[in-house]
Amino acid sequence: MFKGIFILISCLFLTACSAHTSTISSNAAQISKLEQKTTPKRKNAESKADVYQIYSPEALTMLDTNQPINVLASGFEWVEGPVWSVKNNGLLFSDIPQNKVYLYHHQHGLTEYLTRSGFSNGLVISPDNKLILMQSRSRQIAKMLSELPLPRSEYEVLVNRYQGKRLNSPNDGVLASNGSLLFTDPPYGLAGKLNDPAKELSFQGVYQLDKNNNLTLIDDSIVYPNGIALSADQRTLYVAASDPNKPAWYQYQLDENLQVINKNVFYELAAINENSHGLPDGLKIHPSGIIFATGPKGIFLFNPSGELLANINLPSIAANVAFNADYSMLYITAHHQLLAIKLIK
């Protein structure tokens, strides 16, 4: 009898093992002849339970936990600032250390889109379909002069100073419906960060640059302001704070002129050590109002009330996210990789 039970248990164990599937899959390598980008082989698969952590059924309106996390391309240094370009029918994103912008197209794969990008971080598509770059190491925000399908490294500087002093290192931005650009200015593009001798401002700011290039300071109290997003009704601004001692996301209530009425902590994390696998960083808002925010170990999903709906754990540090045109795909820039997850429409 015991022998029979042992055989039965062994069979069940082998069946369970054979049914275990990977949640992270790689597409065929997308190779640029210039850069030889490749999709890496993963040594260990991760179970779906390890990847998707669901805390509210509301998350399941967005996430199908049977969907894999696809590695679209790899071999980068540090990728950031993804934005969907309708004109290019693909995703633009920065590789900051390489001083380049890449284009990923689902049919044509990966191509080098722009060199000498000003060490761009965040990217934004302007109302006139031009590329706006947060040129972190150039310490300015600039607009590419050429049309999106025909990129050239020629720029118009939109802003590089506040009250006569050079900006720190423009990081991420979001366009409002009135044409204003809201952006963050941490010290990450400076070699010495907060203590860099070239730093001219005594603070790190969140700003509004209006369509006439008038610059207004929104907040100077966050040590490391980073990702930024604006709700569809233009009345709520979200800013990620990448301070390891006080990691959090902040929420600003705005009036019709984008002036701050109130500021509060939207969601706060415990202090994070250097092995935390990331900090609050880039974020985007789905038309449903659900916020997709990068943070420690991957992606956080919040509803507008600040309830954590889910976590998506990733194999590499997530820096930023973007949706495609119909919001059926979430793209993630994650250290040396470009990842994608199919969403529920």
C-alpha positions as CSV (number, residue, x, y, z in Angstrom):
1,M,0.0,0.0,0.0
2,F,2.7,2.4,1.0
3,K,4.6,1.6,-2.2
4,G,1.4,2.4,-4.2
5,I,1.1,5.8,-2.4
6,F,4.7,6.6,-3.1
7,I,4.3,5.8,-6.8
8,L,1.1,8.0,-6.9
9,I,2.8,10.9,-5.2
10,S,5.8,10.6,-7.5
11,C,3.6,10.7,-10.6
12,L,1.8,13.8,-9.3
13,F,5.1,15.5,-8.6
14,L,6.4,14.8,-12.1
15,T,3.2,16.0,-13.6
16,A,3.4,19.2,-11.7
17,C,7.0,19.8,-12.7
18,S,6.2,19.2,-16.4
19,A,3.3,21.7,-16.1
20,H,5.5,24.5,-14.7
21,T,6.0,27.1,-17.4
22,S,8.0,30.2,-17.8
23,T,6.4,33.6,-17.5
24,I,9.3,35.4,-19.1
25,S,9.8,34.7,-22.8
26,S,12.1,36.2,-25.4
27,N,11.1,37.1,-28.9
28,A,13.7,36.5,-31.6
29,A,16.7,38.7,-31.2
30,Q,16.2,42.2,-32.7
31,I,19.6,43.0,-34.1
32,S,20.9,46.4,-35.1
33,K,23.9,46.0,-37.4
34,L,25.6,49.0,-35.7
35,E,25.0,47.8,-32.1
36,Q,24.5,44.0,-32.4
37,K,21.7,44.1,-29.8
38,T,20.6,40.7,-28.8
39,T,18.0,39.0,-26.7
40,P,19.7,37.1,-23.8
41,K,19.0,33.6,-22.8
42,R,17.5,33.3,-19.3
43,K,19.1,30.7,-17.1
44,N,16.2,30.2,-14.8
45,A,12.5,30.6,-15.6
46,E,10.2,32.3,-13.1
47,S,6.7,31.0,-12.3
48,K,3.7,33.2,-12.9
49,A,3.1,33.4,-9.2
50,D,6.5,34.9,-8.9
51,V,5.8,37.5,-11.5
52,Y,2.2,38.7,-11.0
53,Q,1.1,39.5,-7.5
54,I,-2.6,40.6,-7.5
55,Y,-4.1,42.4,-4.5
56,S,-7.4,43.5,-6.0
57,P,-9.6,42.2,-8.8
58,E,-9.5,45.7,-10.3
59,A,-6.0,44.8,-11.5
60,L,-7.4,41.9,-13.6
61,T,-9.2,44.4,-15.8
62,M,-5.7,45.3,-17.1
63,L,-3.6,42.2,-16.5
64,D,-3.9,38.7,-17.9
65,T,-1.6,36.7,-15.5
66,N,-1.2,34.1,-18.2
67,Q,0.6,36.6,-20.4
68,P,4.4,36.3,-20.6
69,I,6.8,39.1,-20.2
70,N,8.6,39.4,-23.5
71,V,12.2,40.5,-23.9
72,L,12.0,42.5,-27.2
73,A,15.7,43.6,-27.3
74,S,18.7,43.6,-25.0
75,G,22.4,44.6,-24.8
76,F,21.8,48.3,-23.9
77,E,23.5,50.2,-21.2
78,W,20.6,52.0,-19.4
79,V,17.4,52.5,-21.3
80,E,14.8,55.1,-20.4
81,G,12.1,57.5,-21.6
82,P,9.9,55.3,-23.7
83,V,7.2,57.0,-25.8
84,W,4.9,55.7,-28.5
85,S,5.3,57.5,-31.8
86,V,2.2,57.3,-34.0
87,K,4.2,58.8,-36.9
88,N,6.8,56.0,-36.7
89,N,4.3,53.4,-35.6
90,G,6.7,52.3,-33.0
91,L,8.3,52.9,-29.6
92,L,11.1,55.5,-29.2
93,F,13.3,55.2,-26.2
94,S,16.7,56.6,-24.9
95,D,19.9,54.8,-24.1
96,I,21.4,57.5,-21.9
97,P,25.0,56.4,-21.6
98,Q,25.2,55.7,-25.4
99,N,23.8,59.1,-26.2
100,K,21.3,57.6,-28.6
101,V,17.6,57.1,-29.2
102,Y,16.3,53.8,-30.6
103,L,13.1,52.9,-32.4
104,Y,11.4,49.5,-31.9
105,H,8.9,48.5,-34.5
106,H,7.0,45.2,-34.2
107,Q,7.5,44.3,-37.9
108,H,10.9,45.8,-38.6
109,G,12.5,45.2,-35.2
110,L,15.1,47.5,-33.6
111,T,16.9,50.4,-35.3
112,E,19.1,53.2,-34.2
113,Y,16.9,56.3,-34.5
114,L,19.0,59.2,-33.3
115,T,22.6,59.7,-32.4
116,R,24.0,62.7,-30.3
117,S,20.7,62.8,-28.4
118,G,22.1,65.1,-25.7
119,F,22.2,62.1,-23.4
120,S,18.4,62.2,-23.5
121,N,16.3,60.6,-20.8
122,G,12.6,61.3,-21.0
123,L,11.0,61.7,-24.5
124,V,7.7,63.5,-25.3
125,I,5.9,64.0,-28.6
126,S,4.9,67.6,-29.0
127,P,1.4,68.7,-30.4
128,D,3.1,69.5,-33.7
129,N,4.6,66.0,-33.8
130,K,8.1,66.9,-33.0
131,L,10.3,65.0,-30.5
132,I,11.0,66.8,-27.2
133,L,14.0,65.4,-25.3
134,M,15.0,65.8,-21.7
135,Q,18.7,66.1,-22.4
136,S,20.0,65.1,-19.0
137,R,23.7,65.6,-19.4
138,S,23.3,68.7,-21.6
139,R,21.1,70.1,-18.8
140,Q,18.4,71.3,-21.1
141,I,15.1,70.4,-22.8
142,A,15.2,70.6,-26.5
143,K,13.0,69.9,-29.5
144,M,14.3,68.0,-32.6
145,L,13.9,70.3,-35.6
146,S,13.3,67.5,-38.1
147,E,10.1,65.6,-38.6
148,L,9.7,62.3,-36.6
149,P,10.1,60.0,-39.6
150,L,13.4,61.8,-40.7
151,P,15.4,62.3,-37.5
152,R,18.4,64.5,-37.3
153,S,20.6,65.6,-34.4
154,E,19.5,69.3,-34.7
155,Y,17.7,70.9,-31.9
156,E,15.9,74.0,-30.7
157,V,16.6,74.6,-27.0
158,L,13.3,75.2,-25.1
159,V,14.8,75.8,-21.7
160,N,18.1,75.4,-19.8
161,R,17.9,77.9,-17.0
162,Y,15.7,78.9,-14.1
163,Q,16.1,82.4,-12.9
164,G,19.5,82.6,-14.6
165,K,20.9,79.4,-13.2
166,R,21.4,76.2,-15.1
167,L,19.0,73.4,-14.6
168,N,20.4,70.3,-12.9
169,S,19.5,67.5,-15.3
170,P,16.0,67.4,-16.8
171,N,14.7,63.9,-16.4
172,D,11.1,63.2,-17.4
173,G,8.2,65.1,-18.7
174,V,4.5,65.1,-19.6
175,L,2.5,67.4,-21.9
176,A,-0.7,69.0,-20.7
177,S,-3.6,69.6,-23.0
178,N,-2.9,73.4,-22.9
179,G,0.6,72.8,-24.4
180,S,2.5,73.1,-21.2
181,L,5.3,70.7,-20.4
182,L,5.5,69.5,-16.8
183,F,9.0,68.1,-16.0
184,T,11.3,67.0,-13.2
185,D,14.9,68.2,-12.7
186,P,16.9,65.9,-10.4
187,P,20.7,65.8,-10.3
188,Y,21.2,62.4,-12.0
189,G,23.0,63.8,-15.0
190,L,25.7,65.4,-12.8
191,A,28.7,63.2,-11.9
192,G,28.6,64.4,-8.3
193,K,24.8,64.4,-8.1
194,L,23.8,66.7,-5.2
195,N,27.4,67.6,-4.4
196,D,28.5,68.3,-8.0
197,P,30.5,71.6,-8.2
198,A,28.8,72.4,-11.5
199,K,25.4,72.4,-9.8
200,E,24.0,75.9,-9.7
201,L,20.5,75.5,-8.2
202,S,20.2,74.8,-4.5
203,F,17.2,72.5,-5.0
204,Q,15.8,69.9,-7.4
205,G,12.6,71.1,-9.0
206,V,9.3,70.1,-10.6
207,Y,8.4,72.7,-13.2
208,Q,5.9,73.9,-15.7
209,L,7.1,75.2,-19.1
210,D,4.2,76.8,-20.9
211,K,3.8,77.0,-24.6
212,N,5.5,80.4,-24.7
213,N,8.5,78.9,-22.9
214,N,7.8,80.7,-19.6
215,L,9.2,78.5,-16.7
216,T,7.4,78.2,-13.4
217,L,8.5,76.3,-10.4
218,I,5.9,73.9,-9.0
219,D,7.8,72.2,-6.2
220,D,11.3,72.4,-4.8
221,S,10.9,70.1,-1.8
222,I,11.6,66.7,-3.3
223,V,15.3,65.6,-3.1
224,Y,15.1,63.3,-6.1
225,P,12.1,64.1,-8.3
226,N,11.9,61.6,-11.1
227,G,9.0,60.2,-13.1
228,I,6.0,62.4,-13.8
229,A,2.4,61.8,-15.1
230,L,-0.8,63.8,-15.5
231,S,-4.3,62.5,-15.2
232,A,-6.7,62.6,-18.2
233,D,-8.7,65.4,-16.7
234,Q,-5.5,67.4,-16.1
235,R,-6.4,67.9,-12.5
236,T,-4.0,65.5,-10.8
237,L,-0.2,65.4,-11.2
238,Y,1.9,62.5,-10.0
239,V,5.6,62.7,-9.3
240,A,7.9,59.8,-8.2
241,A,10.5,60.5,-5.6
242,S,13.6,58.3,-6.0
243,D,15.0,59.2,-2.6
244,P,16.3,55.9,-1.0
245,N,15.6,57.4,2.4
246,K,12.1,58.5,1.6
247,P,10.9,56.7,-1.6
248,A,7.4,57.7,-2.5
249,W,4.9,58.9,-5.1
250,Y,3.4,62.4,-4.6
251,Q,0.0,63.6,-5.8
252,Y,-0.8,67.3,-6.7
253,Q,-4.3,68.6,-7.1
254,L,-4.3,71.2,-9.8
255,D,-6.7,74.0,-10.9
256,E,-7.6,74.7,-14.5
257,N,-4.4,76.7,-15.0
258,L,-2.2,73.8,-13.7
259,Q,-1.5,75.7,-10.4
260,V,-1.1,73.5,-7.4
261,I,-4.0,73.5,-4.9
262,N,-2.8,70.7,-2.7
263,K,0.0,68.2,-2.4
264,N,0.0,64.9,-0.5
265,V,1.8,61.6,-0.3
266,F,0.1,59.3,-2.8
267,Y,2.0,56.1,-1.8
268,E,5.0,55.8,0.5
269,L,7.5,52.9,0.7
270,A,9.9,52.1,3.6
271,A,13.5,53.2,3.2
272,I,15.3,51.2,0.6
273,N,18.8,49.9,0.6
274,E,21.2,49.6,-2.4
275,N,20.1,46.0,-3.0
276,S,16.4,46.9,-3.4
277,H,16.4,46.3,-7.2
278,G,15.1,49.8,-8.0
279,L,13.4,52.9,-6.8
280,P,10.2,54.9,-7.7
281,D,10.9,56.0,-11.3
282,G,8.9,56.5,-14.4
283,L,5.1,56.1,-14.6
284,K,2.2,56.4,-17.0
285,I,-1.6,56.6,-16.6
286,H,-4.0,54.3,-18.4
287,P,-7.2,55.9,-19.7
288,S,-9.0,53.9,-17.0
289,G,-7.1,56.0,-14.4
290,I,-4.9,53.1,-13.3
291,I,-1.3,54.2,-12.7
292,F,1.5,52.0,-13.9
293,A,4.6,53.0,-12.0
294,T,8.1,51.6,-11.9
295,G,9.6,50.9,-8.5
296,P,11.5,48.3,-6.5
297,K,11.5,44.9,-8.2
298,G,9.3,46.0,-11.1
299,I,5.9,47.6,-11.7
300,F,3.3,48.9,-9.3
301,L,-0.3,49.3,-10.3
302,F,-2.4,51.8,-8.3
303,N,-5.9,53.2,-8.7
304,P,-6.4,56.9,-8.3
305,S,-7.3,56.5,-4.6
306,G,-3.8,55.2,-3.9
307,E,-4.7,51.6,-3.5
308,L,-2.0,49.2,-4.6
309,L,-3.7,46.8,-7.0
310,A,-0.8,44.6,-8.2
311,N,2.9,44.2,-8.6
312,I,4.7,42.8,-11.6
313,N,8.1,41.5,-10.6
314,L,10.7,41.8,-13.4
315,P,14.1,40.3,-14.0
316,S,15.9,43.6,-14.3
317,I,15.5,47.1,-12.8
318,A,12.6,48.9,-14.3
319,A,13.1,52.6,-15.2
320,N,10.0,53.6,-17.2
321,V,6.9,52.5,-19.0
322,A,4.8,53.4,-22.0
323,F,1.7,52.2,-23.8
324,N,1.1,51.7,-27.5
325,A,-1.6,53.7,-29.4
326,D,-4.5,51.5,-28.4
327,Y,-3.3,50.6,-24.9
328,S,-3.0,46.9,-25.7
329,M,0.7,46.7,-24.9
330,L,2.8,47.9,-22.0
331,Y,6.5,48.6,-22.8
332,I,9.1,48.7,-20.1
333,T,12.6,50.0,-20.3
334,A,14.5,47.9,-17.8
335,H,18.3,48.5,-17.4
336,H,19.7,46.7,-20.5
337,Q,16.4,45.4,-21.8
338,L,13.3,46.5,-23.6
339,L,10.4,44.4,-22.3
340,A,6.7,44.2,-23.2
341,I,3.5,42.8,-21.7
342,K,0.2,42.4,-23.5
343,L,-2.6,44.0,-21.7
344,I,-6.4,43.4,-21.6
345,K,-8.1,46.0,-23.8
